[in-house]
Amino acid sequence: MEKAVENSRREFSGIRTGKASAQLLDTVRVEMYGQMMPLNQVASISSPEPRLLIVTPFDKGQAKAVEKAIRESDLGLEPSNQGHLIRVPIPPMNEERRRDMVKLVHKLAEDGRVAVRHARTDGRDRLKKLDGVSEDEIKRAEKDLQKVHDDFIARLEELVKGKEAEIMEV
């Protein structure tokens, strides 16, 4: 359950909010040396201004590949190559784009909830397979498991509310 919440948190960090953050480009993969690699492994990413990212490839000859990967990502960004570094301006989001991002956050949150439910089901199945344990103890353990499940679902909801407020902030 902890992994499900942490995965949702990581996915939320990659969603555009109108502010520049290095995590925004975490999902971008670049084709380098014959294989797909995460952008943060082939370049350094910094945010000198609230609406600008600077991407500096470690291998200066691969700047075109990095620029192409950012442009073709589904983030809607238009990088500009300046030789040894790539400037990625973060455009302000319009209302429709903000609503689309909120829908995406809710979809990712539902995926997280499903993962938490699967963990609960797995735990419940393991409890039922225990030998030498009374039925009362199993029922008590299932109630405790449900409480843990509810706590993790509540944590996911808090993450969703925070991200939604961050996205809708103008």
DSSP file (Angstrom, degrees, kcal/mol; ACC not computed):
  #  RESIDUE AA STRUCTURE BP1 BP2  ACC     N-H-->O    O-->H-N    N-H-->O    O-->H-N    TCO  KAPPA ALPHA  PHI   PSI    X-CA   Y-CA   Z-CA
    1    1 A M     >        0   0    0      0, 0.0     4,-2.1     0, 0.0     5,-0.2   0.000 360.0 360.0 360.0 -38.8    0.0    0.0    0.0
    2    2 A E  H  >  +     0   0    0      1,-0.2     4,-2.5     2,-0.2     5,-0.2   0.906 360.0  50.8 -61.8 -41.1    2.9    2.3    0.8
    3    3 A K  H  > S+     0   0    0      1,-0.2     4,-2.6     2,-0.2    -1,-0.2   0.880 107.6  53.4 -64.8 -37.8    4.4    1.6   -2.6
    4    4 A A  H  > S+     0   0    0      2,-0.2     4,-2.1     1,-0.2    -1,-0.2   0.920 111.6  44.6 -63.7 -44.1    1.0    2.4   -4.3
    5    5 A V  H  X S+     0   0    0     -4,-2.1     4,-2.4     2,-0.2    -2,-0.2   0.913 114.1  49.7 -66.6 -42.2    0.8    5.8   -2.6
    6    6 A E  H  X S+     0   0    0     -4,-2.5     4,-2.3     1,-0.2    -2,-0.2   0.890 109.9  51.2 -64.5 -39.5    4.5    6.6   -3.3
    7    7 A N  H  X S+     0   0    0     -4,-2.6     4,-2.4     2,-0.2    -1,-0.2   0.908 110.2  49.2 -63.7 -41.8    4.0    5.7   -7.0
    8    8 A S  H  X S+     0   0    0     -4,-2.1     4,-2.6     2,-0.2    -2,-0.2   0.914 109.8  51.7 -63.3 -42.2    1.0    8.0   -7.2
    9    9 A R  H  X S+     0   0    0     -4,-2.4     4,-1.7     1,-0.2    -2,-0.2   0.913 110.7  48.2 -60.2 -42.9    3.0   10.8   -5.6
   10   10 A R  H  X S+     0   0    0     -4,-2.3     4,-0.7     1,-0.2    -1,-0.2   0.904 112.1  48.8 -65.4 -41.4    5.8   10.3   -8.1
   11   11 A E  H >< S+     0   0    0     -4,-2.4     3,-0.8     1,-0.2    -2,-0.2   0.893 109.0  53.2 -65.5 -39.1    3.3   10.3  -11.0
   12   12 A F  H >< S+     0   0    0     -4,-2.6     3,-1.8     1,-0.2    -1,-0.2   0.860 100.6  61.3 -63.5 -34.9    1.6   13.5   -9.7
   13   13 A S  H 3< S+     0   0    0     -4,-1.7    -1,-0.2     1,-0.3    -2,-0.2   0.757  99.2  57.0 -66.1 -22.0    5.0   15.2   -9.6
   14   14 A G  T << S+     0   0    0     -3,-0.8     2,-0.4    -4,-0.7    -1,-0.3   0.411  84.8 101.7 -87.8   2.6    5.3   14.8  -13.3
   15   15 A I  S <  S-     0   0    0     -3,-1.8     2,-0.1    -4,-0.1     9,-0.1  -0.747  79.8-112.4 -92.8 132.5    2.0   16.6  -14.1
   16   16 A R        +     0   0    0     -2,-0.4     4,-0.1     1,-0.1    -2,-0.1  -0.340  35.8 171.7 -63.7 135.3    2.3   20.2  -15.3
   17   17 A T        -     0   0    0      2,-0.5    -1,-0.1    -2,-0.1     3,-0.1   0.346  61.4 -96.1-121.9   1.6    1.0   22.8  -12.9
   18   18 A G  S    S+     0   0    0      1,-0.4     2,-0.4    74,-0.1    72,-0.1   0.264  99.4  97.4  98.4 -11.8    2.2   25.9  -14.7
   19   19 A K  S    S-     0   0    0     32,-0.1    -2,-0.5    73,-0.0    -1,-0.4  -0.859  80.1-111.8-108.8 147.1    5.3   26.2  -12.6
   20   20 A A        +     0   0    0     30,-3.1     2,-0.3    -2,-0.4    32,-0.1  -0.615  44.6 160.1 -78.8 130.9    8.7   24.9  -13.8
   21   21 A S    >   -     0   0    0     -2,-0.4     3,-1.7     1,-0.1     4,-0.3  -0.983  45.9-127.6-147.9 144.9   10.0   21.9  -11.9
   22   22 A A  G >  S+     0   0    0     -2,-0.3     3,-1.4     1,-0.3     4,-0.1   0.803 107.4  65.8 -62.2 -29.3   12.7   19.3  -12.8
   23   23 A Q  G >  S+     0   0    0      1,-0.3     3,-1.7     2,-0.2     4,-0.3   0.700  82.8  78.3 -66.2 -18.0   10.3   16.5  -12.0
   24   24 A L  G <  S+     0   0    0     -3,-1.7     3,-0.4     1,-0.3    -1,-0.3   0.832  96.7  44.3 -58.8 -32.6    8.1   17.7  -14.9
   25   25 A L  G X  S+     0   0    0     -3,-1.4     3,-1.2    -4,-0.3    14,-0.3   0.292  81.4 104.1 -97.6  10.0   10.5   16.0  -17.3
   26   26 A D  T <  S+     0   0    0     -3,-1.7    -1,-0.2     1,-0.3    14,-0.2   0.803  80.4  51.3 -61.4 -29.9   10.9   12.7  -15.4
   27   27 A T  T 3  S+     0   0    0     -3,-0.4     2,-0.3    -4,-0.3    -1,-0.3   0.590  85.5 106.4 -85.7  -9.3    8.6   10.8  -17.8
   28   28 A V    <   -     0   0    0     -3,-1.2    11,-2.5    45,-0.1     2,-0.4  -0.532  53.2-163.5 -75.6 131.9   10.5   11.9  -20.9
   29   29 A R  E     -A   38   0A   0     -2,-0.3     2,-0.4     9,-0.2     7,-0.1  -0.954   2.1-154.9-118.9 137.5   12.7    9.2  -22.5
   30   30 A V  E     -A   37   0A   0      7,-3.6     7,-3.0    -2,-0.4     2,-0.9  -0.890  17.3-127.9-114.0 137.5   15.4    9.9  -25.0
   31   31 A E  E     +A   36   0A   0     -2,-0.4     2,-0.4    34,-0.2     5,-0.2  -0.763  46.2 157.4 -85.3 111.0   16.8    7.5  -27.6
   32   32 A M  E >   -A   35   0A   0      3,-2.7     3,-1.8    -2,-0.9    -2,-0.0  -0.998  58.9  -1.8-137.0 137.9   20.5    7.5  -27.1
   33   33 A Y  T 3  S-     0   0    0     -2,-0.4    -1,-0.1     1,-0.3     3,-0.1   0.821 130.5 -53.5  55.1  34.2   23.2    5.0  -28.0
   34   34 A G  T 3  S+     0   0    0      1,-0.2     2,-0.3    -3,-0.0    -1,-0.3   0.538 122.2  77.7  83.2   6.8   20.5    2.7  -29.4
   35   35 A Q  E <  S-A   32   0A   0     -3,-1.8    -3,-2.7    -5,-0.1     2,-0.4  -0.977  82.6-102.1-145.2 160.6   18.2    2.5  -26.4
   36   36 A M  E     +A   31   0A   0     -2,-0.3    -5,-0.2    -5,-0.2    -7,-0.0  -0.698  43.1 180.0 -83.9 128.1   15.6    4.5  -24.6
   37   37 A M  E     -A   30   0A   0     -7,-3.0    -7,-3.6    -2,-0.4     5,-0.1  -0.955  33.9-101.0-129.2 146.7   16.9    6.3  -21.5
   38   38 A P  E >>  -A   29   0A   0      0, 0.0     3,-1.8     0, 0.0     4,-0.5  -0.393  32.7-124.3 -62.8 142.9   15.3    8.6  -19.0
   39   39 A L  H >> S+     0   0    0    -11,-2.5     3,-1.5   -14,-0.3     4,-1.2   0.863 108.5  61.8 -58.2 -38.3   16.1   12.2  -19.6
   40   40 A N  H 34 S+     0   0    0    -12,-0.3    -1,-0.3     1,-0.3     5,-0.1   0.596 101.4  54.8 -69.4  -7.1   17.5   12.8  -16.1
   41   41 A Q  H <4 S+     0   0    0     -3,-1.8    -1,-0.3     1,-0.1    -2,-0.2   0.560 115.0  36.7 -96.6 -11.1   20.2   10.1  -16.9
   42   42 A V  H << S+     0   0    0     -3,-1.5    16,-2.5    -4,-0.5    17,-0.6   0.438 124.0  23.9-118.0  -3.1   21.4   11.9  -20.0
   43   43 A A  E  < S-B   57   0B   0     -4,-1.2     2,-0.4    14,-0.3    -1,-0.2  -0.992  71.5-116.0-156.7 156.3   21.1   15.5  -19.0
   44   44 A S  E     -B   56   0B   0     12,-2.6    12,-2.8    -2,-0.3     2,-0.5  -0.802  29.1-155.0 -95.9 144.3   21.0   17.8  -16.0
   45   45 A I  E     +B   55   0B   0     -2,-0.4     2,-0.3    10,-0.2    10,-0.2  -0.971  16.6 171.9-123.6 128.8   17.8   19.7  -15.5
   46   46 A S  E     -B   54   0B   0      8,-2.5     8,-3.0    -2,-0.5   -25,-0.1  -0.923  26.4-146.2-134.1 161.5   17.5   23.0  -13.6
   47   47 A S  E     +     0   0B   0     -2,-0.3     6,-0.2     6,-0.2   -25,-0.1  -0.764  23.4 166.0-128.5  84.6   14.9   25.6  -13.0
   48   48 A P  E    S+     0   0B   0      0, 0.0    -1,-0.1     0, 0.0     5,-0.1   0.763  72.6  28.0 -72.5 -23.9   16.4   29.1  -12.8
   49   49 A E  E >  S-B   52   0B   0      3,-0.8     3,-1.4     1,-0.0   -29,-0.1  -0.909  87.3-109.2-133.2 159.7   13.1   30.9  -13.2
   50   50 A P  T 3  S+     0   0    0      0, 0.0   -30,-3.1     0, 0.0    -1,-0.0   0.753 118.6  34.9 -62.1 -23.4    9.5   29.9  -12.3
   51   51 A R  T 3  S+     0   0    0    -32,-0.2    39,-2.5   -31,-0.0     2,-0.3   0.042 109.6  72.0-120.1  27.2    8.5   29.5  -16.0
   52   52 A L  E <   -BC  49  89B   0     -3,-1.4    -3,-0.8    37,-0.2     2,-0.4  -0.992  51.3-165.6-147.5 135.2   11.7   28.1  -17.5
   53   53 A L  E     - C   0  88B   0     35,-2.0    35,-3.0    -2,-0.3     2,-0.5  -0.940  10.9-153.2-114.1 142.4   13.7   24.9  -17.4
   54   54 A I  E     -BC  46  87B   0     -8,-3.0    -8,-2.5    -2,-0.4     2,-0.5  -0.974   8.8-167.1-114.9 122.4   17.3   24.5  -18.6
   55   55 A V  E     -BC  45  86B   0     31,-2.9    31,-2.8    -2,-0.5   -10,-0.2  -0.946   2.3-172.0-111.3 121.8   18.3   21.1  -19.9
   56   56 A T  E     -B   44   0B   0    -12,-2.8   -12,-2.6    -2,-0.5    29,-0.2  -0.917  17.2-141.7-116.2 105.0   22.1   20.5  -20.3
   57   57 A P  E     -B   43   0B   0      0, 0.0   -14,-0.3     0, 0.0     3,-0.1  -0.352   8.0-139.3 -64.0 142.9   22.9   17.2  -22.0
   58   58 A F  S    S+     0   0    0    -16,-2.5     2,-0.7     1,-0.2   -15,-0.1   0.874 100.7  49.5 -68.6 -36.9   26.0   15.5  -20.7
   59   59 A D  S >  S-     0   0    0    -17,-0.6     3,-2.2     1,-0.1    -1,-0.2  -0.905  78.7-158.1-103.6 107.4   27.0   14.6  -24.3
   60   60 A K  G >  S+     0   0    0     -2,-0.7     3,-1.3     1,-0.3     4,-0.2   0.772  88.6  64.5 -59.5 -27.4   26.7   17.9  -26.2
   61   61 A G  G 3  S+     0   0    0      1,-0.3     3,-0.3     2,-0.1    -1,-0.3   0.638  95.9  59.0 -70.5 -13.5   26.3   15.9  -29.5
   62   62 A Q  G <>  +     0   0    0     -3,-2.2     4,-2.1     1,-0.2    -1,-0.3   0.253  69.6 106.9 -99.1  12.1   23.0   14.5  -28.3
   63   63 A A  H <> S+     0   0    0     -3,-1.3     4,-2.7     1,-0.2     5,-0.2   0.870  77.7  53.9 -59.4 -38.0   21.3   17.9  -27.8
   64   64 A K  H  > S+     0   0    0     -3,-0.3     4,-2.5     1,-0.2    -1,-0.2   0.911 108.5  48.9 -63.7 -41.7   19.1   17.3  -30.9
   65   65 A A  H  > S+     0   0    0      2,-0.2     4,-2.2     1,-0.2   -34,-0.2   0.890 112.4  48.3 -65.4 -39.1   17.9   14.0  -29.6
   66   66 A V  H  X S+     0   0    0     -4,-2.1     4,-2.1     2,-0.2    -2,-0.2   0.926 112.1  48.8 -66.1 -45.1   17.1   15.5  -26.2
   67   67 A E  H  X S+     0   0    0     -4,-2.7     4,-2.4     1,-0.2    -2,-0.2   0.918 111.8  49.5 -60.4 -44.3   15.2   18.4  -27.8
   68   68 A K  H  X S+     0   0    0     -4,-2.5     4,-2.4     1,-0.2    -1,-0.2   0.905 109.4  51.8 -62.0 -42.8   13.2   16.0  -30.1
   69   69 A A  H  X S+     0   0    0     -4,-2.2     4,-0.8     1,-0.2    -1,-0.2   0.896 111.5  46.6 -63.7 -40.1   12.3   13.8  -27.1
   70   70 A I  H >< S+     0   0    0     -4,-2.1     3,-0.6     1,-0.2     7,-0.5   0.922 113.5  48.8 -67.3 -43.1   11.0   16.8  -25.1
   71   71 A R  H 3< S+     0   0    0     -4,-2.4    -2,-0.2     1,-0.2     5,-0.2   0.884 113.4  46.7 -64.2 -38.4    9.0   18.1  -28.1
   72   72 A E  H 3< S+     0   0    0     -4,-2.4    -1,-0.2    -5,-0.2    -2,-0.2   0.547  90.0 103.4 -84.9  -6.6    7.5   14.7  -28.8
   73   73 A S  S X< S-     0   0    0     -4,-0.8     3,-0.8    -3,-0.6     4,-0.2  -0.298  86.0-113.5 -68.4 162.8    6.5   14.1  -25.2
   74   74 A D  T 3  S+     0   0    0      1,-0.2    -1,-0.1     2,-0.1    -3,-0.1   0.155  95.6  95.8 -85.4  22.0    2.8   14.6  -24.3
   75   75 A L  T 3  S-     0   0    0     -5,-0.3    -1,-0.2     2,-0.1    -4,-0.1   0.612  89.6-126.5 -88.2 -12.6    3.6   17.6  -22.1
   76   76 A G    <   +     0   0    0     -3,-0.8     2,-0.3     1,-0.2    -2,-0.1   0.864  56.2 148.6  73.1  36.1    3.0   20.2  -24.8
   77   77 A L        -     0   0    0     -7,-0.5    -1,-0.2    -4,-0.2    -4,-0.1  -0.781  39.8-152.7-106.2 149.0    6.4   21.9  -24.4
   78   78 A E        -     0   0    0     11,-0.5     2,-0.1    -2,-0.3    -7,-0.1  -0.844  18.9-165.2-120.4  92.0    8.4   23.7  -27.2
   79   79 A P        -     0   0    0      0, 0.0     2,-0.5     0, 0.0     9,-0.2  -0.373   8.2-146.8 -74.8 154.6   12.1   23.5  -26.3
   80   80 A S  E     -D   87   0B   0      7,-2.9     7,-2.5    -2,-0.1     2,-0.4  -0.986  11.5-138.5-124.8 124.8   14.6   25.7  -28.1
   81   81 A N  E     +D   86   0B   0     -2,-0.5     5,-0.2     5,-0.2     3,-0.1  -0.646  20.0 179.5 -82.7 127.6   18.1   24.4  -28.7
   82   82 A Q        -     0   0    0      3,-2.9     2,-1.3    -2,-0.4     3,-0.4  -0.315  54.3 -96.1-123.4  49.1   20.9   26.8  -28.1
   83   83 A G  S    S+     0   0    0      1,-0.2   -20,-0.1   -23,-0.0    -1,-0.1  -0.618 113.1  21.1  81.7 -93.3   23.9   24.6  -28.9
   84   84 A H  S    S+     0   0    0     -2,-1.3     2,-0.3    -3,-0.1    -1,-0.2   0.570 129.0  37.0 -90.5  -9.4   25.1   23.3  -25.6
   85   85 A L        -     0   0    0     -3,-0.4    -3,-2.9   -29,-0.2     2,-0.5  -0.963  67.7-138.1-140.6 161.1   21.9   23.8  -23.6
   86   86 A I  E     -CD  55  81B   0    -31,-2.8   -31,-2.9    -2,-0.3     2,-0.5  -0.971  12.4-150.4-122.3 124.0   18.1   23.6  -24.2
   87   87 A R  E     -CD  54  80B   0     -7,-2.5    -7,-2.9    -2,-0.5   -33,-0.2  -0.799   9.3-169.1 -93.0 131.9   15.7   26.1  -22.9
   88   88 A V  E     -C   53   0B   0    -35,-3.0   -35,-2.0    -2,-0.5     2,-0.2  -0.858   7.8-158.1-123.1  95.0   12.2   24.8  -22.2
   89   89 A P  E     -C   52   0B   0      0, 0.0   -11,-0.5     0, 0.0   -37,-0.2  -0.517  12.7-137.9 -71.7 139.3    9.8   27.7  -21.5
   90   90 A I        -     0   0    0    -39,-2.5   -70,-0.1    -2,-0.2   -13,-0.1  -0.863  20.3-145.3 -98.7 107.0    6.7   26.6  -19.5
   91   91 A P        -     0   0    0      0, 0.0     2,-0.1     0, 0.0   -73,-0.0  -0.380  25.1 -99.6 -72.0 150.0    3.7   28.3  -21.1
   92   92 A P        -     0   0    0      0, 0.0     2,-0.3     0, 0.0   -74,-0.1  -0.429  41.6-120.7 -65.5 143.7    0.8   29.4  -18.8
   93   93 A M        -     0   0    0    -76,-0.1     2,-0.1    -2,-0.1    -3,-0.0  -0.661  18.7-136.1 -89.7 140.5   -2.1   26.9  -18.9
   94   94 A N     >  -     0   0    0     -2,-0.3     4,-2.2     1,-0.1     5,-0.2  -0.371  32.7 -97.7 -84.4 173.6   -5.5   27.9  -20.0
   95   95 A E  H  > S+     0   0    0      1,-0.2     4,-2.2     2,-0.2     5,-0.2   0.881 122.3  51.5 -61.8 -41.1   -8.7   26.8  -18.1
   96   96 A E  H  > S+     0   0    0      1,-0.2     4,-2.1     2,-0.2    -1,-0.2   0.911 110.2  48.8 -64.5 -41.7   -9.4   23.9  -20.4
   97   97 A R  H  > S+     0   0    0      1,-0.2     4,-2.2     2,-0.2    -1,-0.2   0.881 109.3  53.6 -65.9 -37.8   -5.9   22.5  -20.1
   98   98 A R  H  X S+     0   0    0     -4,-2.2     4,-2.2     2,-0.2    -1,-0.2   0.920 108.6  49.0 -61.7 -43.7   -6.1   22.8  -16.3
   99   99 A R  H  X S+     0   0    0     -4,-2.2     4,-2.2     1,-0.2    -2,-0.2   0.889 109.6  52.0 -63.7 -38.7   -9.3   20.8  -16.3
  100  100 A D  H  X S+     0   0    0     -4,-2.1     4,-2.1     1,-0.2    -1,-0.2   0.905 109.2  50.2 -62.4 -41.0   -7.7   18.1  -18.4
  101  101 A M  H  X S+     0   0    0     -4,-2.2     4,-2.3     2,-0.2    -2,-0.2   0.884 108.6  52.0 -65.1 -38.6   -4.8   17.9  -16.0
  102  102 A V  H  X S+     0   0    0     -4,-2.2     4,-2.3     2,-0.2    -1,-0.2   0.900 108.6  51.2 -64.4 -39.9   -7.2   17.5  -13.1
  103  103 A K  H  X S+     0   0    0     -4,-2.2     4,-2.2     1,-0.2    -2,-0.2   0.904 109.5  50.5 -62.0 -40.7   -8.9   14.7  -14.9
  104  104 A L  H  X S+     0   0    0     -4,-2.1     4,-2.6     2,-0.2    -2,-0.2   0.902 108.5  51.9 -63.8 -41.2   -5.6   13.0  -15.4
  105  105 A V  H  X S+     0   0    0     -4,-2.3     4,-2.4     1,-0.2    -2,-0.2   0.922 109.8  49.3 -60.8 -44.1   -4.8   13.4  -11.7
  106  106 A H  H  X S+     0   0    0     -4,-2.3     4,-2.1     2,-0.2    -1,-0.2   0.879 110.6  50.5 -64.4 -37.4   -8.1   11.7  -10.8
  107  107 A K  H  X S+     0   0    0     -4,-2.2     4,-1.9     2,-0.2    -2,-0.2   0.935 112.0  46.7 -65.4 -45.2   -7.3    8.9  -13.2
  108  108 A L  H  X S+     0   0    0     -4,-2.6     4,-1.9     1,-0.2    -2,-0.2   0.873 110.9  53.1 -63.7 -36.7   -3.9    8.4  -11.7
  109  109 A A  H  X S+     0   0    0     -4,-2.4     4,-2.6     2,-0.2    -1,-0.2   0.890 106.3  52.5 -65.7 -38.7   -5.4    8.5   -8.2
  110  110 A E  H  X S+     0   0    0     -4,-2.1     4,-2.5     2,-0.2    -1,-0.2   0.896 106.9  52.8 -64.3 -38.6   -7.9    5.8   -9.2
  111  111 A D  H  X S+     0   0    0     -4,-1.9     4,-2.0     1,-0.2    -1,-0.2   0.906 109.9  49.2 -60.8 -40.5   -5.0    3.6  -10.4
  112  112 A G  H  X S+     0   0    0     -4,-1.9     4,-2.2     2,-0.2    -2,-0.2   0.904 109.6  51.1 -63.9 -42.2   -3.4    4.2   -6.9
  113  113 A R  H  X S+     0   0    0     -4,-2.6     4,-2.5     1,-0.2    -2,-0.2   0.904 108.6  51.8 -62.1 -41.2   -6.7    3.3   -5.2
  114  114 A V  H  X S+     0   0    0     -4,-2.5     4,-2.4     1,-0.2    -1,-0.2   0.910 108.8  50.7 -62.0 -42.0   -6.9    0.1   -7.2
  115  115 A A  H  X S+     0   0    0     -4,-2.0     4,-2.0     2,-0.2    -1,-0.2   0.898 110.2  49.5 -63.5 -40.0   -3.3   -0.9   -6.2
  116  116 A V  H  X S+     0   0    0     -4,-2.2     4,-2.1     2,-0.2    -2,-0.2   0.908 110.7  50.3 -64.8 -41.2   -4.2   -0.3   -2.5
  117  117 A R  H  X S+     0   0    0     -4,-2.5     4,-2.6     1,-0.2    -2,-0.2   0.894 108.4  52.4 -64.1 -39.0   -7.3   -2.4   -2.9
  118  118 A H  H  X S+     0   0    0     -4,-2.4     4,-2.5     1,-0.2    -1,-0.2   0.901 108.2  51.0 -63.0 -39.6   -5.2   -5.2   -4.5
  119  119 A A  H  X S+     0   0    0     -4,-2.0     4,-2.4     2,-0.2    -1,-0.2   0.901 110.2  49.9 -64.2 -39.8   -2.8   -5.1   -1.6
  120  120 A R  H  X S+     0   0    0     -4,-2.1     4,-2.6     2,-0.2    -2,-0.2   0.930 111.2  48.6 -63.4 -44.9   -5.7   -5.4    0.9
  121  121 A T  H  X S+     0   0    0     -4,-2.6     4,-2.5     1,-0.2    -2,-0.2   0.905 111.0  50.5 -62.0 -41.9   -7.1   -8.4   -1.1
  122  122 A D  H  X S+     0   0    0     -4,-2.5     4,-2.1     2,-0.2    -1,-0.2   0.918 111.7  48.1 -62.0 -43.8   -3.7  -10.0   -1.1
  123  123 A G  H  X S+     0   0    0     -4,-2.4     4,-2.1     2,-0.2    -2,-0.2   0.904 111.0  50.6 -62.7 -42.0   -3.4   -9.4    2.7
  124  124 A R  H  X S+     0   0    0     -4,-2.6     4,-2.0     1,-0.2    -2,-0.2   0.907 109.6  50.7 -63.4 -42.2   -6.8  -10.8    3.3
  125  125 A D  H  X S+     0   0    0     -4,-2.5     4,-1.1     1,-0.2    -1,-0.2   0.899 109.8  50.4 -63.0 -40.3   -6.0  -13.9    1.2
  126  126 A R  H  < S+     0   0    0     -4,-2.1     4,-0.5     1,-0.2    -1,-0.2   0.875 107.8  53.7 -65.9 -36.5   -2.8  -14.5    3.2
  127  127 A L  H >< S+     0   0    0     -4,-2.1     3,-1.1     1,-0.2    -1,-0.2   0.911 106.8  51.5 -63.3 -41.4   -4.8  -14.2    6.5
  128  128 A K  H 3< S+     0   0    0     -4,-2.0    -1,-0.2     1,-0.2    -2,-0.2   0.762 105.9  55.8 -68.7 -23.6   -7.2  -16.9    5.4
  129  129 A K  T 3< S+     0   0    0     -4,-1.1    -1,-0.2    -3,-0.2    -2,-0.2   0.545  81.1 114.9 -85.9  -7.0   -4.4  -19.3    4.5
  130  130 A L    <   -     0   0    0     -3,-1.1     3,-0.4    -4,-0.5     2,-0.3  -0.388  56.6-145.9 -66.2 138.4   -2.8  -19.0    8.0
  131  131 A D  S    S+     0   0    0      1,-0.2     3,-0.1    -2,-0.1    -2,-0.1  -0.791  74.4  22.9-103.4 149.0   -2.9  -22.3   10.0
  132  132 A G  S    S+     0   0    0     -2,-0.3     2,-0.4     1,-0.2    -1,-0.2   0.696  90.8 120.7  75.2  19.4   -3.3  -22.6   13.8
  133  133 A V        -     0   0    0     -3,-0.4    -1,-0.2     3,-0.0     5,-0.0  -0.956  62.6-120.2-118.7 134.6   -5.0  -19.2   14.1
  134  134 A S     >  -     0   0    0     -2,-0.4     4,-1.8     1,-0.1     5,-0.1  -0.256  20.7-116.9 -71.0 159.4   -8.5  -18.8   15.5
  135  135 A E  H  > S+     0   0    0      1,-0.2     4,-2.5     2,-0.2     5,-0.2   0.866 114.7  56.6 -62.9 -37.2  -11.4  -17.3   13.5
  136  136 A D  H  > S+     0   0    0      1,-0.2     4,-2.4     2,-0.2    -1,-0.2   0.905 106.6  48.9 -61.9 -41.8  -11.7  -14.4   16.0
  137  137 A E  H  > S+     0   0    0      2,-0.2     4,-2.5     1,-0.2    -1,-0.2   0.884 110.7  50.6 -66.5 -37.3   -8.0  -13.5   15.5
  138  138 A I  H  X S+     0   0    0     -4,-1.8     4,-2.4     2,-0.2    -2,-0.2   0.923 110.8  48.8 -65.5 -43.3   -8.5  -13.6   11.7
  139  139 A K  H  X S+     0   0    0     -4,-2.5     4,-2.0     2,-0.2    -2,-0.2   0.909 112.3  48.9 -61.5 -42.5  -11.6  -11.3   11.9
  140  140 A R  H  X S+     0   0    0     -4,-2.4     4,-2.2     1,-0.2    -1,-0.2   0.910 111.5  49.2 -64.0 -42.9   -9.7   -8.9   14.2
  141  141 A A  H  X S+     0   0    0     -4,-2.5     4,-2.5     1,-0.2    -1,-0.2   0.871 108.9  53.2 -65.1 -36.8   -6.7   -8.9   11.8
  142  142 A E  H  X S+     0   0    0     -4,-2.4     4,-2.2     2,-0.2    -1,-0.2   0.886 108.2  50.3 -65.8 -37.8   -9.1   -8.2    8.8
  143  143 A K  H  X S+     0   0    0     -4,-2.0     4,-2.0     2,-0.2    -2,-0.2   0.916 111.5  48.1 -64.2 -42.3  -10.6   -5.2   10.7
  144  144 A D  H  X S+     0   0    0     -4,-2.2     4,-2.3     1,-0.2    -2,-0.2   0.907 110.4  51.9 -63.3 -41.0   -7.0   -3.9   11.3
  145  145 A L  H  X S+     0   0    0     -4,-2.5     4,-2.5     1,-0.2    -1,-0.2   0.892 108.2  51.4 -61.7 -40.2   -6.2   -4.5    7.6
  146  146 A Q  H  X S+     0   0    0     -4,-2.2     4,-2.7     2,-0.2    -1,-0.2   0.886 108.2  52.0 -64.8 -38.7   -9.3   -2.5    6.6
  147  147 A K  H  X S+     0   0    0     -4,-2.0     4,-2.2     2,-0.2    -2,-0.2   0.921 110.5  47.9 -63.4 -43.1   -8.3    0.4    8.9
  148  148 A V  H  X S+     0   0    0     -4,-2.3     4,-2.2     2,-0.2    -2,-0.2   0.926 111.5  51.3 -62.1 -44.3   -4.8    0.5    7.3
  149  149 A H  H  X S+     0   0    0     -4,-2.5     4,-2.3     1,-0.2    -2,-0.2   0.931 109.5  49.4 -56.7 -48.4   -6.5    0.4    3.9
  150  150 A D  H  X S+     0   0    0     -4,-2.7     4,-2.2     1,-0.2    -1,-0.2   0.871 109.0  53.2 -61.7 -37.6   -8.8    3.3    4.8
  151  151 A D  H  X S+     0   0    0     -4,-2.2     4,-2.0     2,-0.2    -1,-0.2   0.913 110.4  46.6 -63.7 -42.9   -5.8    5.3    6.0
  152  152 A F  H  X S+     0   0    0     -4,-2.2     4,-2.1     2,-0.2    -2,-0.2   0.879 110.9  51.6 -69.8 -36.6   -3.9    4.8    2.7
  153  153 A I  H  X S+     0   0    0     -4,-2.3     4,-2.2     2,-0.2    -1,-0.2   0.908 109.5  51.1 -63.6 -40.6   -7.0    5.7    0.7
  154  154 A A  H  X S+     0   0    0     -4,-2.2     4,-2.2     2,-0.2    -2,-0.2   0.890 107.9  52.5 -63.4 -39.1   -7.3    8.9    2.8
  155  155 A R  H  X S+     0   0    0     -4,-2.0     4,-2.1     1,-0.2    -1,-0.2   0.901 108.9  50.1 -63.4 -40.3   -3.6    9.7    2.1
  156  156 A L  H  X S+     0   0    0     -4,-2.1     4,-2.4     1,-0.2    -2,-0.2   0.912 108.7  52.1 -62.9 -41.7   -4.3    9.3   -1.6
  157  157 A E  H  X S+     0   0    0     -4,-2.2     4,-2.6     1,-0.2    -2,-0.2   0.893 107.9  51.6 -62.3 -39.9   -7.3   11.7   -1.4
  158  158 A E  H  X S+     0   0    0     -4,-2.2     4,-2.4     2,-0.2    -1,-0.2   0.914 109.5  50.3 -62.9 -42.1   -5.1   14.3    0.4
  159  159 A L  H  X S+     0   0    0     -4,-2.1     4,-2.5     2,-0.2     5,-0.2   0.918 111.0  49.4 -60.3 -43.3   -2.5   14.0   -2.4
  160  160 A V  H  X S+     0   0    0     -4,-2.4     4,-2.8     2,-0.2     5,-0.2   0.932 111.1  48.5 -62.7 -46.8   -5.3   14.5   -5.0
  161  161 A K  H  X S+     0   0    0     -4,-2.6     4,-2.3     1,-0.2    -1,-0.2   0.911 113.1  48.2 -61.7 -42.1   -6.8   17.5   -3.3
  162  162 A G  H  X S+     0   0    0     -4,-2.4     4,-2.0     2,-0.2    -1,-0.2   0.925 114.5  44.6 -64.2 -44.6   -3.3   19.1   -3.0
  163  163 A K  H  X S+     0   0    0     -4,-2.5     4,-2.5     2,-0.2    -2,-0.2   0.888 112.1  52.8 -68.1 -38.6   -2.4   18.5   -6.6
  164  164 A E  H  X S+     0   0    0     -4,-2.8     4,-2.5    -5,-0.2    -1,-0.2   0.919 110.4  47.4 -62.8 -43.2   -5.8   19.7   -7.8
  165  165 A A  H  X S+     0   0    0     -4,-2.3     4,-1.0    -5,-0.2    -1,-0.2   0.892 111.7  51.6 -64.1 -39.0   -5.5   22.9   -5.9
  166  166 A E  H  < S+     0   0    0     -4,-2.0    -2,-0.2     1,-0.2    -1,-0.2   0.900 112.4  45.6 -65.1 -40.6   -1.9   23.4   -7.3
  167  167 A I  H  < S+     0   0    0     -4,-2.5    -2,-0.2     1,-0.2    -1,-0.2   0.917 113.5  47.6 -69.4 -43.1   -3.1   22.9  -10.8
  168  168 A M  H  < S+     0   0    0     -4,-2.5     2,-0.2    -5,-0.2    -1,-0.2   0.617  85.6 109.2 -77.2 -11.6   -6.2   25.1  -10.6
  169  169 A E     <        0   0    0     -4,-1.0    -3,-0.0    -3,-0.2    -4,-0.0  -0.476 360.0 360.0 -66.5 130.3   -4.1   28.0   -9.0
  170  170 A V              0   0    0     -2,-0.2    -1,-0.2   -78,-0.0    -4,-0.0   0.428 360.0 360.0 -97.0 360.0   -3.8   30.8  -11.5
